[in-house]
Amino acid sequence: MENTCRIPRRWLWLGLLVVASVVPSVESKRARQQRCPMSCTCTKDNALCESAVSIPRSFPPDQFLKNSDQPISMEAISLWHCVGVKMTLLGFRSAALLGLVSLIFLSSILAYNNLETLPKDLFKGLEALTKVDLRGNHFLCDCKLKWLVEWIYGTNATVDQIYCKGPASQLEKKINDLSPQSFDCITTEFAPYQSLKFESISVEAFSFRNDQYVVFAQPFIGKCGFLEWDHVEMNFRNFDDIDSTSTVICKPLVIDNQLFIIVAQLFGGSHIYKRDTSANKFIKLQGIDVLKIRKPNDVETFRIDGESFFVIADSSKAGSTTIYKWNGNGFYSHQSLHPWYRDTDVEYLEISSKPHLILSSSSQRPVIYQWNKAVKHFDRRTDIPEMEDVYAVKHFQVKSDLYICLTRFIGDSKVMRWDGALFRELQTMPSRGSMVFQPFTVGSWQYAILGSDYSFTQVYRWDAKKGEFVRFQELNIQAPRAFSPVSIDNRQFLLASSFKGKTQIYEHLVIDLSN
């Protein structure tokens, strides 16, 4: 009786065509003495076997596949690989064809089986393949099949024409004609990373002496709370505090390697602190004029022609939004803007390479000021028409185009684009109870996040093809007030202040859908 390695009959219907390549080995002499099996057609170097019920043990430790015309399902496919007297079952999902390096033809195991997809890298390492038959299948040409397009693009094997059954953008397209670049398989997600057990009303990320920090304004306990990144535990930990009263903003400003913190308070006046690196603590540097700044609501820092400024938006009836300038020893009042208008937000930006400020107010439409270089003051330029009740304005750029996000507590929030003369409406975002509409970038992605006191926070991502934001993700944050991205140890995070709940930190994850 011929010395063979038996295949259980329940697997005999597997649709496989194989060429077993005879390679030199210690048993090559014995292999040449074996007769060609009755079910095979043999040449000097190869044996083509169809409907074989056994594998001759004299075959070298290489490939042996049988041929049948009956269809199979993805779940049922398994492969018996005979190596000497040892038989191993390889699952089709993990590495069904692994090690079959001399396989030349792959025929009806895959053809006419109503397959919609194939396991990734199924043909990896099969460099000898000259023919793969995938006809009779209609594949779902999504990211899970991108690997097949890449393989067809780079292989020398012949692959008969096959077609996509979906998605709609790929319907009835020839897979052989697709390019790997036609698949958009990279997406992102903001995943919960760390929850901080305190409420906050503002958050700022900043760098100082090559270290990264964040600071939260915590009005209920009265302090600016600083956190630093723990490179061992991989989370944010307490670093220092500045005690204050009814704190609304803690704004960092670095000038000539010195760290200043502008602490804006509703009561007791606002103050500026400086970091004493020798004593490793914050010390009070100066107070801010209480006659001008009575009810601060926002602070913005900026530089013009190498000089450092900050501006405080005052929301009281008797106060005045005021710009302060650094003179080398302290900050002094440089210009008062917009008295009596109860400003809620101030945004610094450049329009056509010229410095501008946009002031939002509860009593009128947002006003645009332009820097007058001759007198080193801001002059009123124009306002943004038909945009009453705007709480805040924040800007962003996509390539060379300038945009602004306008937040409204009641009514729709807006995205507007600068057309060279004025801002024109681009997009409307339904909003209710929104106090923040914050654009920001993470890597190459542009986002805008619209908070709400009454519903989920909406994250939008910029769609370059559409030229607008598309809804991307929902976050459950109670009464969000501010957001700030930060990059640490090649990881990206989004910090979210919450006025009525825990302050949250999310990690920005990049996901390859083709894996």
SVG drawing of the C-alpha trace seen along z (x, -y; Angstrom):
<svg xmlns="http://www.w3.org/2000/svg" viewBox="-33 -108 53 110">
<polyline fill="none" stroke="black" stroke-width="0.4" points="0.0,0.0 1.3,-3.5 2.6,-5.4 0.3,-8.4 -0.9,-11.2 -4.7,-10.9 -7.2,-13.8 -10.4,-13.3 -13.3,-12.9 -15.3,-15.8 -12.7,-18.2 -12.6,-16.5 -14.9,-19.2 -12.4,-22.0 -12.0,-23.9 -8.3,-24.1 -6.0,-23.7 -2.3,-23.1 1.0,-22.5 3.3,-20.7 6.8,-21.7 9.5,-19.1 12.6,-20.7 16.0,-19.1 16.1,-17.6 17.5,-14.7 14.6,-12.7 14.9,-13.9 16.3,-10.5 13.4,-8.7 11.0,-11.3 12.3,-10.5 11.7,-6.8 8.0,-7.4 5.4,-6.8 3.1,-9.6 -0.2,-9.2 -3.2,-8.2 -5.0,-11.4 -2.1,-13.6 -0.4,-14.7 3.4,-14.8 6.3,-16.4 10.0,-16.2 9.5,-19.0 5.8,-19.4 2.6,-17.4 -0.8,-18.7 -3.4,-16.8 -7.2,-17.0 -9.8,-15.4 -7.0,-13.6 -8.0,-11.8 -4.5,-11.4 -1.2,-13.1 1.9,-10.9 4.2,-11.0 7.1,-11.1 6.1,-14.6 8.6,-17.1 7.6,-19.4 5.9,-21.9 2.5,-22.5 -0.4,-20.2 -3.8,-21.4 -6.7,-19.6 -9.2,-20.8 -13.0,-20.6 -15.7,-22.7 -18.1,-22.9 -18.5,-26.4 -17.3,-27.0 -18.1,-29.6 -15.5,-31.9 -16.2,-30.3 -15.7,-26.8 -12.4,-27.1 -9.5,-25.3 -6.3,-23.9 -4.5,-20.7 -0.8,-21.0 1.2,-17.8 4.8,-18.0 6.3,-14.6 4.1,-12.6 2.9,-15.6 -0.4,-17.2 -1.4,-20.6 -4.8,-22.4 -4.4,-26.1 -7.4,-28.4 -8.3,-30.4 -8.9,-33.6 -5.3,-33.6 -2.8,-32.3 -4.4,-29.7 -1.8,-29.9 1.2,-30.6 4.3,-28.8 3.1,-27.7 5.9,-29.5 5.9,-27.4 2.2,-27.7 1.8,-28.7 -2.0,-28.5 -4.8,-29.3 -8.0,-28.4 -11.5,-27.4 -11.1,-27.6 -12.0,-31.3 -13.8,-31.5 -17.6,-31.6 -18.2,-31.5 -20.2,-34.7 -17.4,-36.2 -17.6,-39.8 -14.2,-40.2 -10.9,-38.3 -8.7,-38.1 -5.9,-40.7 -2.6,-39.7 -4.0,-36.3 -1.4,-36.0 1.5,-37.4 4.7,-35.5 3.3,-33.6 5.9,-35.0 5.6,-32.1 1.9,-32.7 1.2,-33.3 -2.6,-33.0 -5.3,-33.8 -8.9,-33.2 -11.4,-35.4 -14.2,-35.5 -17.8,-35.0 -17.5,-37.1 -18.8,-40.6 -16.6,-42.3 -17.4,-45.0 -14.7,-47.5 -14.3,-49.2 -11.2,-49.7 -11.0,-46.0 -10.3,-45.2 -7.7,-47.9 -4.9,-45.3 -6.2,-43.3 -6.0,-46.4 -2.5,-47.1 -1.5,-43.4 -3.0,-43.4 -1.2,-46.7 2.1,-45.2 2.0,-41.5 3.1,-39.9 0.3,-37.3 -2.6,-37.3 -5.9,-38.2 -9.0,-38.0 -11.4,-41.0 -13.4,-41.3 -16.0,-43.9 -17.2,-45.9 -20.8,-45.5 -20.4,-48.5 -20.2,-50.9 -22.1,-53.3 -19.0,-55.3 -17.4,-52.1 -20.4,-50.3 -19.7,-48.1 -16.1,-49.4 -13.4,-47.1 -11.2,-46.2 -8.3,-45.7 -8.5,-49.3 -8.7,-50.8 -5.7,-52.4 -4.7,-52.3 -5.0,-56.1 -8.7,-55.8 -9.4,-54.5 -9.7,-56.9 -9.1,-54.6 -7.7,-56.8 -10.2,-58.2 -9.9,-59.6 -11.7,-59.5 -11.7,-61.4 -11.6,-58.7 -12.0,-59.4 -8.6,-59.3 -8.7,-60.9 -11.4,-62.5 -10.4,-65.3 -12.6,-65.7 -13.2,-69.4 -15.3,-72.0 -13.5,-74.6 -14.5,-77.5 -11.4,-77.9 -8.4,-75.8 -5.1,-76.8 -2.2,-74.7 1.3,-76.2 5.0,-75.4 7.6,-76.7 11.3,-75.7 10.7,-72.7 8.0,-71.3 4.3,-71.2 1.6,-72.4 -2.1,-73.1 -3.9,-75.5 -7.6,-75.5 -9.6,-78.4 -11.7,-76.9 -14.1,-79.5 -15.9,-77.5 -12.8,-76.7 -11.1,-79.9 -7.8,-79.0 -5.8,-78.5 -4.9,-74.8 -1.8,-73.8 -1.1,-70.3 2.0,-68.7 2.4,-65.5 3.8,-62.5 6.0,-60.7 6.0,-57.5 2.4,-57.2 1.3,-58.7 -1.3,-61.0 -1.7,-64.6 -0.8,-65.3 -1.0,-68.4 1.9,-70.9 1.0,-74.1 -1.8,-76.5 -2.5,-80.2 -5.2,-81.0 -7.7,-83.5 -11.4,-84.6 -14.1,-83.7 -11.5,-83.0 -12.8,-83.1 -9.5,-83.1 -5.9,-82.0 -4.0,-83.1 -0.3,-82.2 2.0,-84.5 5.8,-83.7 8.0,-86.7 11.8,-86.4 11.8,-83.0 9.7,-84.5 6.2,-83.0 3.4,-85.3 -0.1,-84.3 -3.0,-86.8 -5.6,-85.9 -8.9,-87.5 -11.4,-87.6 -15.0,-88.7 -14.3,-90.0 -11.3,-91.4 -9.6,-92.7 -7.5,-90.9 -3.8,-90.3 -0.7,-89.3 1.6,-86.6 5.2,-85.7 6.9,-82.3 9.9,-82.6 12.0,-79.7 14.6,-79.9 11.9,-79.7 9.8,-77.3 6.6,-79.2 4.3,-82.0 4.6,-85.5 2.2,-88.4 3.7,-91.0 1.0,-93.6 -2.7,-94.4 -4.9,-95.4 -6.9,-98.7 -10.2,-98.0 -11.8,-101.1 -11.4,-99.8 -11.7,-96.0 -14.7,-95.4 -16.1,-92.2 -13.5,-90.4 -14.9,-87.8 -12.1,-86.9 -8.3,-87.5 -6.3,-87.3 -2.5,-87.5 -0.7,-88.6 2.5,-90.0 2.9,-92.9 6.3,-93.9 8.1,-92.1 6.1,-93.7 3.9,-91.7 0.3,-92.6 -2.8,-91.3 -6.4,-92.5 -9.2,-91.9 -12.8,-92.0 -14.9,-93.5 -18.6,-92.6 -19.8,-95.2 -21.8,-98.3 -19.2,-100.6 -16.0,-98.8 -14.0,-99.1 -12.2,-96.5 -8.5,-97.4 -5.2,-96.5 -2.1,-96.2 1.5,-96.3 4.7,-94.9 7.4,-97.6 10.2,-95.4 9.3,-95.6 5.5,-95.3 2.3,-95.8 0.7,-99.1 -2.6,-100.3 -2.0,-100.9 -5.5,-101.5 -9.1,-101.3 -11.7,-100.0 -15.4,-99.8 -16.5,-101.3 -20.0,-100.6 -20.8,-97.8 -20.5,-94.8 -18.0,-92.8 -18.1,-89.1 -15.1,-88.0 -12.1,-89.3 -10.2,-87.5 -6.8,-88.4 -6.2,-87.5 -4.5,-88.6 -6.5,-89.6 -4.5,-90.2 -1.3,-90.0 -2.6,-92.9 -3.3,-92.6 -7.0,-92.8 -9.3,-92.3 -12.9,-91.2 -14.9,-92.2 -18.2,-90.3 -20.8,-92.1 -24.1,-91.4 -25.4,-94.8 -24.3,-94.9 -22.9,-93.0 -19.3,-91.9 -16.9,-94.8 -13.7,-94.5 -10.7,-96.7 -7.5,-97.1 -4.0,-97.9 -2.8,-101.4 0.9,-101.0 1.6,-104.7 0.0,-105.4 0.3,-101.9 -3.4,-101.7 -6.4,-99.8 -9.0,-101.7 -12.6,-100.5 -12.9,-99.1 -16.4,-97.6 -18.8,-95.1 -20.2,-91.8 -23.7,-92.4 -26.8,-90.5 -25.1,-88.7 -26.7,-90.0 -26.4,-88.1 -23.0,-86.6 -21.3,-85.5 -17.8,-84.7 -15.8,-84.6 -12.9,-82.3 -10.9,-82.1 -9.1,-79.3 -7.4,-78.9 -7.5,-76.2 -4.6,-76.7 -4.7,-80.4 -8.4,-80.9 -9.6,-82.6 -12.7,-81.5 -14.4,-82.4 -16.8,-80.5 -19.4,-82.6 -21.1,-81.2 -24.7,-82.0 -26.4,-80.9 -29.8,-81.4 -30.2,-80.8 -27.8,-79.2 -24.1,-79.4 -22.3,-80.2 -19.1,-79.6 -18.1,-82.5 -15.4,-83.0 -13.4,-86.1 -13.8,-87.0 -11.3,-89.9 -13.7,-92.6 -15.9,-91.1 -17.0,-87.9 -19.7,-85.9 -21.8,-83.1 -20.6,-79.6 -22.4,-77.3 -25.1,-77.2 -24.8,-75.0 -28.0,-74.4 -27.2,-75.3 -29.0,-75.7 -27.4,-76.9 -23.9,-77.1 -21.2,-79.1 -18.3,-77.8 -17.7,-77.1 -14.0,-76.3 -12.0,-75.6 -8.7,-73.8 -6.2,-71.6 -4.7,-68.2 -2.0,-67.1 -3.5,-67.6 -7.1,-67.5 -9.2,-70.7 -12.0,-70.4 -14.6,-72.6 -16.4,-71.7 -19.8,-73.1 -20.6,-72.9 -24.1,-72.9 -25.6,-73.3 -28.7,-71.2 -27.5,-68.5 -24.4,-66.6 -21.4,-68.5 -20.9,-68.1 -17.5,-67.6 -17.2,-68.6 -14.4,-67.7 -13.4,-69.8 -14.2,-68.1 -11.8,-69.4 -13.9,-68.2 -17.0,-69.9 -15.2,-72.9 -17.2,-72.8 -17.5,-71.1 -19.3,-67.7 -20.7,-66.2 -18.2,-63.8 -18.6,-62.8 -20.7,-63.5 -19.2,-64.0 -21.0,-63.9 -19.7,-67.0 -21.7,-68.9 -21.9,-72.7 -18.6,-72.9 -16.9,-76.3 -13.5,-75.9 -11.4,-73.4 -7.6,-73.2 -5.6,-70.7 -2.1,-69.7 0.6,-67.4 2.8,-65.4 5.1,-62.5 3.9,-62.1 0.3,-61.8 -2.5,-64.3 -5.1,-65.2 -8.1,-67.5 -8.8,-69.1 -12.4,-70.2 -13.4,-72.4 -16.8,-71.8 -18.7,-74.3 -21.1,-71.8 -19.3,-68.5 -15.9,-66.8 -13.2,-68.3 -12.4,-65.8 -9.4,-64.8 -9.7,-63.0 -7.0,-61.3 -7.0,-61.9 -6.7,-58.5 -5.8,-57.8 -7.5,-54.6 -6.6,-52.7 -9.8,-51.1 -7.9,-48.8 -6.5,-46.9"/>
</svg>
